[in-house]
Structures are given as structure tokens and as C-alpha cells.
Amino acid sequence: MTTSVHSTSTPRDTALDRDIAMRLAAREYDRITDLFARLSPEDWTAPTECPGWDVRAMAGHVLGMAQMAASLPETIRQQVAAKRRLKRDDGLLIDALTAGQVEKNAALTTSELVDRMRRTGPKAAAARRRTPGFVRSRTMGDEQDVDGRKERWTFGYLFDTILTRDPFMHRVDISRATGAPLEVTPDHDGLIVDDVVREWADRHGASYSLVLTGAAGGRWERGSSAELLTMDAIEFCRTVSGRAPGAGLLAEQVPF
């Protein structure tokens, strides 16, 4: 598949077809909920690759993000709490937000967390689908940090892209932490990976030739005489998310 370079002078917007984005959102909530339900008591205390988070903390964040997406009042509450935390502690707004989500759901038993996620996921998917175009086209007020660089996003990029990539990548994190099987299919994960590859190519702007293996893989290229990069599709996402080291073009990060 051939990719192209887009202007960086405007806020980053979603590149996904709206119907596809909403289908991916609903299915990703289902998949991570199913993964939660398969975890053993010992799995919940396993450390993850996200510093300071075990599986239980990560699941609390995933639930908290879905709760935020499902309700406008909850979105406002979480954002206000995060900004208050940021005044007290140094760091990034996203870190303050996710820390608050972990705390919000820390008192739940794992069974309660799974049940809450099973009920919240469909509500979050439905609320995201109902977000009107004039809201999705607006630029978010706060700049976002991507590998130390500040950039602007539209709400559409957040609702249609990032809020699906986030549980997708945490599903990978939890699978790696616990050894639980990771469900990967071309019609779901393959579409998420394709979107990540296209954004990665847009961000670095160079000629490239990329072959990703596995059920979510494929081949992408731009230009000629580029060195062929070959790796597993899920490992590619881990690399461009910053979870694994990347050299050359693979050092270009994509937000999840």
C-alpha cells in the first residue's frame, strides 16, 4: 500500500472513515473487557511496561478513560481534577488525568471492575458515535505532547482514533505482562495497525518500505530505493509507541 505526506500546519485530525472508526471502537472495548475477564487473580498484580502500573492499575485507567468517553459530566469532572493535580505536581496533563482514573477505580474488586467495564464500554462507544461533526472538527484547547514535541489535535482525532488506540495498546501490554493470549485479526487489529503505519509515515515524511508480519500485518511503501524494514505488526506498534527502542525511521513516535 502506498502512503502520502500531509500538511503539518493544521491540527492533527482522524484519517479513519467514521463508520470504520466507530466499529473499531466498539469491538476494542469488547476485546479488552474479554481479556480482563480471562485474567487469573495472580495476573492482576503482574507489573506492566508502563512505569508504576501493574495490570490492576492499568485496567483502572482503561475503565476510567471509557467512563470519561461515556459521559460529558464525567469528562468535565476528570479534566478539572487533572488540572488541579497538575497545579500541585509537575508533569503532563495526560499523566495527571490517567493517575486520577487509576485512583477513581482503585477500590473496585476485580470482578466489579470487569462488570463495570462490560457496562461502560458500549456506553462509551455509543457516546463517541453520537459526537456531532462540528464538535469533532474543533481543535482541542490543550496542546498534546508527542515524544517531547507539542502539537494540536482535533476532538475527532481524540474520539475516533486515540480512544481506540489506547485500549488496543494496553491490551498488548496486559497480554505481555500476563502471558494471556492476544486476539489479533486482520479485520480489526489490522485496520488499527494500518492507520498507525499511515500516521507514522506522515510524521516522518521519508521514503520507506515496510513489511509487517502476523495477522495484523501487510506491506506499505513510499518512494523508491528505501531500505526494507521487516518486523511483527504488534512489535511495530510497541516500537512507535515508545515501549521498545527504535532506530532510524522507527524512532518516529505515534501517540496511542
Number of C-alpha atoms within 10 A of each C-alpha: 11 12 18 14 14 13 9 11 8 12 18 19 19 22 15 17 9 14 11 13 20 21 13 23 28 19 17 23 25 16 17 27 25 14 18 25 16 13 17 12 9 9 19 19 15 15 20 20 15 13 7 9 18 18 25 24 23 25 28 27 25 26 27 26 24 24 22 20 22 20 16 12 11 15 16 12 12 22 18 13 14 22 16 14 18 17 11 9 10 10 11 13 20 15 14 21 22 20 19 20 26 21 13 15 20 16 11 13 11 19 11 12 21 22 14 16 27 19 13 23 26 18 18 24 25 16 15 23 18 10 14 10 10 9 12 19 16 15 18 17 10 11 14 17 14 14 13 7 8 10 15 19 20 19 24 26 22 19 22 27 25 17 22 23 23 15 25 20 17 21 24 20 21 28 19 16 18 18 11 17 12 15 14 15 13 15 11 18 22 19 18 21 21 21 17 23 23 18 22 21 26 16 17 16 15 15 16 20 19 20 15 21 16 14 17 20 22 17 15 18 20 18 12 9 9 13 10 10 14 13 13 16 22 20 15 22 25 20 19 22 22 18 15 14 11 16 8 7 17 19 17 18 22 19 18 21
